[in-house]
Amino acid sequence: MIAMSRRFLADWNWFERIWLASFTLVTVYLFVALDDTWIGLCASLTGMLSVVLVAKGKTFNYYPGIVNVILYAFVAYGQKYYGEVMLNLLYFLPMQFIGLIMWRKNKVSEQKQNDVKIAVLRSSERIWWSVLCVVATVAYGFVLKQLGGALPFIDSLTAVLSIVAMIFMVKRLVEQWVVWVIIDLFTIYMWVVAFLADGNDISILVMWSAYLVNALYGLLNWIRQYRAQKEGQLWVP
């Protein structure tokens, strides 16, 4: 067990180890102190493990990601964040399997089979995606409002951007991290509102705070890896 843990953490730097350990300890403490739910705790822990592995460009991030998606949808349903529920069960869950297949096909090399190749969007593609996000957010926001959902337009924004971010993630694009940062900021607000309302789901709030830190780190790390891969001619753009 110890040997396996050492192999797993072999290429983790000090920030990644401290980040995961710190947020895990905070999450467990708040779970005990505030009598949070076991489902919320498990969703938070698997989610944090998954995103830090994504930031490292590791293909096996999808395994804890699958567990996280299912549990998080259950917690979101309890708060009437229906956009989050539909997003996770109808989109994120199947995309976990698609992403796993796509990342396996685009490994850096035979020696680094768990490390993925990284790409970027063209300027015209960034503009097109931005316009699409605005239109989709407004349209879906009205749908969620008719369903009686809480914070429908913010719920819509995070749902739409999450769909785009997941597409970018499967396509191994650096821009996914910019989108994830925006998602994390608005989702943190949503769960702050939920926590102030009933005092529950603090583990989920901590999870999203951890996601924000990880997204900022992931952006910097993927830019670095993209440049290193180009310089090392490990892939063909």
C-alpha positions in Angstrom: 0.0 0.0 0.0 2.8 2.4 0.9 4.8 1.5 -2.2 1.7 2.1 -4.3 1.1 5.5 -2.7 4.7 6.5 -3.4 4.4 5.5 -7.1 1.2 7.5 -7.4 2.7 10.6 -5.9 6.1 10.2 -7.6 5.7 13.2 -10.0 3.6 15.4 -7.7 5.3 18.7 -6.7 5.0 20.2 -3.3 2.1 22.5 -4.2 0.0 19.6 -5.5 0.6 17.5 -2.4 -0.1 20.3 0.0 -3.1 21.5 -2.0 -4.8 18.1 -1.9 -3.9 17.3 1.7 -5.0 20.8 3.0 -8.4 20.8 1.3 -9.0 17.2 2.3 -8.3 17.9 6.0 -10.5 21.0 5.9 -13.3 19.1 4.3 -13.2 16.3 6.8 -13.0 18.7 9.7 -16.1 20.7 8.5 -17.9 17.4 7.8 -17.5 16.5 11.5 -17.9 19.9 13.0 -21.0 20.8 11.1 -22.5 17.3 10.8 -22.6 17.4 7.0 -23.7 14.4 4.9 -21.6 11.4 3.9 -22.6 11.8 0.3 -21.5 15.5 0.3 -18.2 14.4 1.9 -17.5 11.7 -0.7 -18.5 13.9 -3.5 -16.1 16.6 -2.3 -13.1 14.2 -1.8 -13.5 12.4 -5.2 -14.0 15.8 -6.9 -10.9 17.3 -5.5 -8.8 14.2 -6.4 -10.2 14.3 -10.0 -9.5 17.9 -10.7 -5.9 17.9 -9.4 -5.2 14.9 -11.7 -6.7 16.9 -14.6 -4.4 19.8 -13.7 -1.5 17.4 -14.0 -2.8 16.1 -17.3 -3.3 12.6 -16.0 -5.7 10.3 -17.8 -6.9 8.4 -14.8 -8.6 11.6 -13.4 -11.7 10.1 -15.0 -12.1 7.3 -12.5 -12.7 9.4 -9.4 -14.5 11.9 -11.7 -17.2 9.3 -12.5 -18.0 8.8 -8.8 -18.0 12.5 -8.1 -20.5 13.3 -10.9 -23.1 10.8 -9.6 -22.8 11.9 -6.0 -22.7 15.6 -6.8 -25.9 15.3 -8.9 -27.7 13.8 -5.9 -26.6 16.7 -3.6 -27.6 19.3 -6.2 -31.0 17.8 -6.5 -31.6 18.3 -2.8 -30.9 22.1 -3.3 -33.2 22.3 -6.4 -30.3 23.2 -8.6 -31.9 21.3 -11.5 -29.5 22.6 -14.1 -26.6 21.1 -12.1 -28.5 17.8 -11.8 -29.3 17.5 -15.5 -25.8 18.7 -16.5 -24.1 16.0 -14.4 -26.2 13.0 -15.1 -27.1 13.6 -18.7 -23.8 15.2 -19.9 -20.9 14.9 -17.5 -21.4 11.2 -16.7 -21.2 10.0 -20.4 -18.5 12.5 -21.1 -16.3 11.0 -18.4 -16.1 7.8 -20.5 -15.7 9.7 -23.8 -12.9 11.7 -22.2 -11.2 8.6 -20.9 -11.1 7.1 -24.4 -9.9 10.3 -26.1 -7.2 11.0 -23.6 -5.9 7.4 -23.9 -5.6 7.9 -27.6 -3.6 11.1 -27.2 -0.9 10.2 -24.7 2.4 12.2 -24.8 4.5 9.1 -25.5 4.7 5.4 -24.7 6.9 6.2 -21.7 4.3 8.7 -20.4 1.0 6.9 -21.2 -0.9 8.7 -18.4 0.2 12.2 -19.6 -1.9 13.8 -22.3 -1.0 16.0 -25.3 -2.2 19.6 -24.9 -3.6 22.0 -27.6 -5.0 25.6 -27.9 -7.8 27.3 -29.8 -7.4 29.7 -32.7 -8.6 33.3 -32.0 -11.6 33.0 -34.3 -12.7 29.8 -32.4 -12.5 31.7 -29.1 -14.9 34.4 -30.4 -17.3 31.8 -31.8 -17.5 29.9 -28.6 -18.0 33.1 -26.5 -21.0 34.1 -28.6 -22.5 30.7 -28.4 -22.2 30.7 -24.6 -24.0 34.0 -24.2 -27.0 32.9 -26.4 -27.3 29.5 -24.8 -27.1 30.9 -21.2 -30.0 33.3 -21.8 -32.1 30.6 -23.5 -31.5 27.9 -20.9 -32.0 30.4 -18.1 -35.6 31.0 -19.1 -36.2 27.2 -19.2 -34.9 26.8 -15.6 -36.9 29.8 -14.5 -40.1 28.1 -15.8 -39.1 24.9 -13.9 -39.0 26.9 -10.6 -35.2 26.4 -10.1 -33.2 28.4 -7.7 -31.0 31.1 -9.2 -32.0 30.1 -12.8 -29.7 32.3 -14.8 -26.6 31.7 -12.7 -27.5 28.0 -12.7 -27.8 28.2 -16.5 -24.5 30.0 -16.9 -22.6 27.4 -14.9 -24.4 24.6 -16.8 -23.6 26.0 -20.2 -20.0 26.9 -19.4 -19.6 23.4 -17.9 -20.7 21.8 -21.1 -18.2 23.9 -23.1 -15.4 23.4 -20.5 -15.9 19.6 -20.7 -15.7 19.7 -24.5 -12.5 21.7 -24.2 -11.2 19.2 -21.6 -11.9 16.2 -23.8 -10.2 18.0 -26.7 -7.3 18.7 -24.3 -7.4 22.5 -24.7 -5.6 25.0 -22.4 -8.7 27.3 -22.6 -10.7 24.9 -20.5 -9.1 26.4 -17.5 -10.2 29.9 -18.2 -13.8 28.6 -18.4 -13.4 26.5 -15.3 -12.3 29.6 -13.3 -15.5 31.5 -14.3 -17.6 28.4 -13.5 -16.0 28.0 -10.1 -16.6 31.6 -9.1 -20.3 31.5 -9.9 -20.8 28.1 -8.5 -19.2 29.1 -5.2 -21.8 31.9 -5.0 -24.6 29.4 -5.6 -23.4 27.1 -2.8 -22.8 30.0 -0.4 -26.5 30.9 -0.9 -27.5 27.3 -0.2 -25.3 27.1 2.9 -26.7 30.4 4.3 -30.2 29.2 3.7 -30.0 25.8 5.5 -26.5 25.4 6.9 -25.9 22.1 4.9 -23.6 21.0 2.1 -20.5 22.8 3.5 -18.4 20.0 1.9 -19.6 20.9 -1.5 -18.8 24.6 -0.9 -15.2 23.6 0.1 -15.0 21.4 -2.9 -15.8 24.3 -5.3 -13.3 26.6 -3.5 -10.7 23.9 -4.0 -11.7 23.7 -7.6 -11.1 27.4 -8.0 -7.6 27.1 -6.6 -6.9 24.1 -8.8 -8.2 25.8 -11.9 -5.8 28.7 -11.5 -3.0 26.2 -11.0 -4.2 24.1 -13.9 -4.1 27.1 -16.2 -0.5 27.9 -15.4 0.5 24.3 -15.4 -1.1 23.5 -18.8 0.5 26.6 -20.4 3.8 25.4 -19.1 3.2 21.8 -20.4 2.0 23.1 -23.8 5.1 25.1 -24.3 7.3 22.2 -23.1 5.6 19.7 -25.5 6.0 22.1 -28.4 9.7 22.7 -27.7 10.2 18.9 -27.2 8.3 18.1 -30.4 6.3 15.6 -28.5 3.2 16.3 -30.7 2.2 17.7 -34.0 -0.3 20.7 -33.8 
